[in-house]
Structures are given as C-alpha cells and as structure tokens.
Amino acid sequence: MTTSVGANDLRARRVGVDTYQEPVIYMHADCSVCRSEGFTAQSRVNVSLDGRSIDATLNVVHGEWLQTGEAGLSEVAWRRLGAAEGVAVHLSHAAPRASFGHVRAKLYGHELQERQLEDVVADIAGNRYTDIQLSAFLTACTGNRLDLDETVALTRAMVEAGQRLRWPYSMVMDKHCVGGLPGNRTTPLIVAIVAASGLPIPKTSSRAITSPAGTADTMATLTRVDLDMADMRDVVEQENGCLVWGGAVDLSPADDVLIRVERALDIDSDAQLVASVLSKKIAAGATHAIIDMPVGPTAKIRDDGAADSLARLLTDVGEHLGLHVSVIVSDGKQPVGRGIGPALEARDVLSVLQDDQQAPDDLANRAIELAGRILEIGGAAQEGCGSDAAAQILASGKAWQKFQAICTAQGGLREPPTARHLHIVPADREGCIEVIDNRRLARVAKLAGAPGVAAAGIELHARLGARVSEGQPLFSIHSDSKGELAYALTYLNHQESIFEVVESE
Amino acid sequence: MTTSVGANDLRARRVGVDTYQEPVIYMHADCSVCRSEGFTAQSRVNVSLDGRSIDATLNVVHGEWLQTGEAGLSEVAWRRLGAAEGVAVHLSHAAPRASFGHVRAKLYGHELQERQLEDVVADIAGNRYTDIQLSAFLTACTGNRLDLDETVALTRAMVEAGQRLRWPYSMVMDKHCVGGLPGNRTTPLIVAIVAASGLPIPKTSSRAITSPAGTADTMATLTRVDLDMADMRDVVEQENGCLVWGGAVDLSPADDVLIRVERALDIDSDAQLVASVLSKKIAAGATHAIIDMPVGPTAKIRDDGAADSLARLLTDVGEHLGLHVSVIVSDGKQPVGRGIGPALEARDVLSVLQDDQQAPDDLANRAIELAGRILEIGGAAQEGCGSDAAAQILASGKAWQKFQAICTAQGGLREPPTARHLHIVPADREGCIEVIDNRRLARVAKLAGAPGVAAAGIELHARLGARVSEGQPLFSIHSDSKGELAYALTYLNHQESIFEVVESE
C-alpha cells in the first residue's frame, strides 16, 4: 500500500508514452483508487488538477515500473492537464457524453438539429470523445447521410467551437486546394500576388495530413509560421497578407481531432470535407474563398461528376454562412511544379517569384489563374483581366518583394534545407510518358521522409507527354538518411512503374 | 544505441499493461527500428515470432523505463504472440486490411457480397481490425443498412469464423431473449424445465453487453461456466442440458469482438442483433430456437412495429440458414423478478426453483410460458398444453433437481455473493406507481458495479400498480464499494424519478 494524497488522489507521473491524441492514464492493478472506484482496463477516467480536467482511457499496469500511488500520464494527458511531477491529481468516473446520443440518433436515420451538432462538436473539440466514438460519428456522416441543413449546422458548430478572427476590412480573401495533387504549392504565390495588389489575404494553412507536404510545412522551411493571433494580426496590418500555420491560432479545433481518425479510416465524406474546409475559412474571418479542385484519375477528386457535386455543396454551404465560395476545377493528371516535399516545393515557389528561367511554368500559370480570379472578385482587376493583372504583378517583381516583406514580418526569410542523399530513377525504355500515378509518387516522397524531414521528397525531371530515351532521369529521390532512402527504393521496386512510358511503334 | 538481434528485430519485454483487447507495442523513440521504418505513435506494426504474428498499435516511449532495444508488449499482445522475456521479435509495417475496403464501400452505399462479408468477419474474428475500424463496421451496419441477403451472409460468415457444435439428436432446442428488460432471467429456469422433460437444450449464454447482467454472469455466481467443448458435451450427454458461457467454446468469435465495441457505442442494430443471436445458436448446433422479445416504452424493443420487423428478420434469416425460429412477444413495461445484477438475479432463480413463498411470480410465469412453448415444439407436450406441463415440472421439484444436477456436472453449485453496502431508495410521496424506467434503473445497477461486481445491483421492493406511502422503500442499491455506491446515487439525484408515483386525488 502507498500513502494516497487524499481519497481518490494519486501522484502524477510523466511516463513519457506518446499515444498521439488519445489521453491514457496508467494505474497499478493494486492501486486503491482502481479498486474503490471499480476501474478496469479501458474505463474512462476523469483526471482533474487545479480546475483543469480531462477524460482519459485507463490502462491497468501489472508490472513494477509503476507504483500503486502513481497516476502515470501519457504525453498528451500530461500536456492537457499541465501536470508537474508528483502533484496530486483527482480521479473519478468520466461522465457519459450526452451528446453521443445524438450520434446514435443519426445512425438510426434521424436528422440532427443545429443544437445537437453544437453539443457533439463541442465535445469533440474538447477531446471528450474516444476514438471509437469519433469513428462512429465520422461513419454516420459518410455516404451523403448529412443533408444541406446538417452540413451547414456542422460547419457553423465547428467554427463556434474555436477562436474566430475578425478583420477591419470589408472583403477578406482566402484560398484552399482540396488536395490530392503533389507539388501544387500555389498558395505562397497567390498570397504574394494578392497582398501586393492591396487586397487583404490573411492566410492560415495546415500541415500535411496524408500528403508529402502542406503549405505550412513548405512555408516553415522559409520562415517562422507558428505565429499567435496578435503577431499574425500585426503582419497582416502591415503587409495585407500572411502565411502562417493555422494550428497555433486554434481555428476549428474539432477539425484537427476528426482528421486524425479520418486518416486512420481513409474516408473523406463530402459533408466532412466541406465542414472542414469552410469552418477553417470562416473562423479565419474570410468573406471570399477560391477553391482549387484538381480532378484526375489519381487525384483526390477522380471525375467531373464528383467535382460538380462537391463544388455545389461548397458553394451552397458557404452561401448559408455568409462566405462567398468560387470553385475552380483544374487538371489533376500529374504533379505540379518540380518538387514534392516541403523544401523542394519551397524552391519551386522561390524560382517562380524570382522569375528564374528554370521556374516551372505550370506552377506559375496555376497561381496566376487562381490569383487572377481573386483579383477580379476583390475588385482589384476587371472581370476577364484578372490573370493578366496577376501575371503583371508577378513579372514586375512586386510579388517577390511582397513575399520577402511578409517573411521578414513573420520572423525573417531563410534558405530551405538540402537533402544529404540523392537517387536518380531513370526511364527503363525509350518512349512517351503517358501516365503518372500521383498517389504512388506521393507515397515514395513520404517514405523518403517528407513531410517530417523537410529536405526529403521527390524532384521531377520529366512530365506527361514528354519523350524520353532509355536511361534518361524521370525523377530523383531526396532523403536525409540512408534507411529512408532504402525504404523508398524497396517500395519502388515492388510497384509497377509510377511513370508509364509507352514505346512508339 | 543497443545491439539489435537482427535488422528490424527487438527483444520482447512484458511491460504488464492491460489494454483489454487491443494489442499495443511500446518502442523507444530512439529505437533504430522506429527510425528506419518511420514508425510514429499510432502506427500499426506487425510483430512476428516463430510463425505467429499479430498487428499491434504503436505507443512511442520517451521515458527511461523502456530501453531502445526492447519491444514492450501489452498483456493481450504478449498472450497472442506467446512471447517469452528477451526473445527476438520481428517488426514490420502491418499490411493494410484489404477487407476494410469492403466496409468503406458499404459506407458509400454499396451492397456487400457474401465473399466480402466473409473476408471482413475473418479479419474481425482474427483480431486484425483496430477499434476505429470495428466502430466503422458496426456503424455502417446500423439503421437498416444491411438487407436480408447481407444479414444472412453476415450470419453465415460469423458461424463459419468459429467452431461449430454437432449433436446426435434430431432436435436441439435453444432459447434467447433480445434483452433490454432488467431481471428477466428465465433461461436457467427454462433449461432446467426443458432438460427435465428429456429434450436436449445445450445452452450457451453471453455475458452482459449493455445490461447489468447476462445469463453467463448470473450462472457464474452459482457454478462454473467456462467449460470447454468436451466438458460441455459430457454435461449435456448426462443431463440433456447445460448452462455455460459461450465465450469459452469459441462459437462465433467475431461476435465477441464486435460486442465489446457495440457496448462502448451503446448501439445495437437489427442486422447485427440477428447475426449475433442466430450465429451463436447455429454454431451451438440448435435446430429450434425460441426468442423472448419484451416490448415496452423503456425496453430495448419499444413498440409492436419494431417487434414485428425484428421478429420477421429473425424468422427469415433463420429459415435461410436451417434454423426454426419462434418469437414470443412479452410485456416489457417493468423489470422481471426482484433482483437486477448477477447475484441478485441468481437468488430470484433459486427461489423460483425451490418454490419459495417469496419467489417472484412474474419470473416463474414467464419461464413457464417460454418453456411450455419449447415443450410443444419439441413434442414433449401437446399443442396448447405446454405451459401446464412446464408448471407441473417446476412445481414437482423436478426442475430444481435437474438444475442442481446440471450445476454439479459443471463443477458444483455454490452460493451467490452478497454486497457489502446497501442503500434504500424510498418513495418521496404517497400514491400509485404508474411508470418504471427500465433503462435508467439498469444504469443505476451498472453504476453500482454490475455486472463486473457480481454482488452489485438493484433489489426492487415495489412494482407497477402498487400503492405506496411516503418513505416506503421502492428499491435498494447493492454495492461492494463506497465509490460505486456514491456514483450511483449521484446519477440518481440528477434524474427525474425512475419510479413515477402518482398521488390519488
């Protein structure tokens, strides 16, 4: 037996276990609190300390590495509680989550009311759902099971569960890409062009979810991105735009919780996607958003029918919530630019801004089209003249100046890192490149270390439609460790060709 | 750095953590395998040893209680691998479960084929789905989303994923209650009556899913229930019947995996319910099954419409799979008998068998009706005379003799335990009891510790229609720990009255 600090109190101990986002508490099987409360493995336990409290999943320890008077806390539990070694934490049964009754009702086909979705989202944002419950909620929303009203209510609830930025401008521009296309790093270019035109574009971006790089990952190789709200506001007031990581400003926190389980399930329902994207935009204070939607057989959106219905839902939900949404469908058949991975994409961005001769045209042209549309919507260019205006801002060097100014305001512009190992993958025959598999290419980049290792990824040396000779480089793998390089190559060797080279007859 | 036993090999270490059914592997953050394989927290890792292999969820350890060369294994991972301290285990990325693609297809509205359901069920029975995936599968089947063909296919797949009992009798009787009515513990009585009549009734029962007690929980307070197949067969050959826990004989093992997550979600879809019930019956070798279906506003089945559609599905699926199913709808407006909870229900069963003056009539009458129907179906009584025959077997003491004989054959009859704490809940006014809320009453019993704590639960002192005076006991809460008692009382104090007492004018 141990001396408890009080009935149902145990001494906090940091056991240093990373359970990702699900808080776990470790208690010894012989612990008096375990016994008196009837806790068993997987019990949900409320842990409180100085007015803060979390619900954690119990793992019961029979080994000797934990004492009976100790409450071992996983890393996320430790952080959320703000615990210190040895302080007394109070334990009780976690209250059942009443809002899960609404999820159950949805499973049985009932329509959810706004108030019910607010309760559900508040509990999700507060990390009070277990993984099993999160999975059930996501599944209940998949396959067109949320109607328009429910999707609007879900989006609004997600906005209201977090912080909300307000700007002193009548129009606030934003931009999003529904993803699935490696290297499509237009956002830094668009922000530079739009901000240079004088329109406000306070851009918050996410880190990669399933891709080799997110805009926040790429920008982090060039400048500081973890600005808090006050710093972000200063940058925007000074430069009309910013390029920061959204995670530091707590916009739509429920989204970050849901995304983790969505990734594990590998599902992505339209309703969830719309609520995820639009809640971030609305919380960031946007009034107008351009959505880039690449369509292609190996992109996230595979055909025009899927693109149409998603575009309609984005526009309709936006309209209900006072956000003007324009969707631009783009070609999603192959990667954009040359680099795939945080630093390699940053180099593409810099080369376009600096009007380098080697700059990838496709990336520049996409950015010009999207930025041009924003200029038209914002009244900085006449209808039909937006692309020309955007191209002019880019060619004149004003966008590059603005980009440098934004990076300086965020904490200084720096050089992206370079990888230590490089491996060139050549064509195994002469012919014409007819297909590039985006998904498997992204997988190789991730195995090489992206986005965790900023310098890692893929550099493309040839594009769709190009004629290549045998042995000509198709792409290079960049990696910082030999182990990761070997891992990417092993995967590559077990795949059909990622580039389909068809011999001419 | 540590010396690895081989590339991607680590030394197994039992860290003594009970994570219930989900295997967890603990690896140090600085471990070479973690790094070279790119494993991060929550990665799914395949762990193999001597040809056995399991998929486990990774928790990354930053603390010093685990060394870099060690693979810490949770209790369930240790057991399933058959590991020994210090042996080398081999680690690799867990293969994605191809069958989960079928679950995803179902989420998007596709009908599942028999072969696909077989793949899903085989992976579930083999513990190869994560909790998140199990939750998604259950959710995908909820709300009438499986049609008749799919339900038949699911049931068959669940039968085939486990062992199957075969009996040398032309008719094998079985019985099930769809539940939701606390205290409705007729099964031990029915088995005793039917076996005493000479008809074979080899009964396997489950532990509680969402209720305060299952038949296996109740019987476990009276005798040994974890018999293996050979022992069970011996008991049945000798006594015509048995009352064992189904979990020890590996009938429909996927059901046991699913039930754990169903319990956490507190959902119970018609298709899953039918597949669960009938797969157990068919695997147990039954040819005829009686299903007791209590209907009431706070029972599991709330109205006649729901009862009809569930009864039809049970009968239809049974017919497709060669099992004759008879459904008997019963009154589900209030609990049955006096006790709610394993030991308290066992006492009710004993009092009926012993023809005690205090024995609850309602429990006896229900058992007589259901057993009577089985006697008629089995030809042990003429049509219309089953209840009289059953009542006669009970009154004569033959059922009590048979029950004792079965318990003796299973390992000996014992006395159910008694709780340490008792709290009486009195009527707060004079009047007539007009409504009893089964669900909330069951919840109080569970908060008091049932079914985990066998002695815990509720004892009823008054029934529907009774007149009570102010202060007269309505029910008592039995609990083995003060913490659990306090928890039940806290819940009770936050509820409307569970007994609705209406004052006379």
Interface residues (C-beta under 8 A of the other chain):
Chain A: N8 R14 V15 G16 V17 D18 T19 Y20 V24 Y26 A29 R35 S36 E37 G38 T40 A41 Q42 N59 V60 V61 H62 G63 E64 W65 S74 E75 S92 H93 F100 R104 L107 Y108 G109 T130 D131 I132 Q133 L134 S135 A136 L138 T139 A140 T142 G143 N144 V261 A264 L265 D266 I267 L447 G449 G452 S481 G483 E484 Y487
Chain B: R14 V15 G16 V17 D18 T19 Y20 V24 Y26 A29 R35 S36 E37 G38 A41 Q42 N59 V60 V61 H62 G63 E64 W65 S74 E75 F100 R104 L107 Y108 G109 T130 D131 I132 Q133 L134 S135 A136 L138 T139 A140 T142 G143 N144 V261 A264 L265 D266 I267 S269 L447 G449 G452 V453 D480 S481 K482 G483 E484 Y487
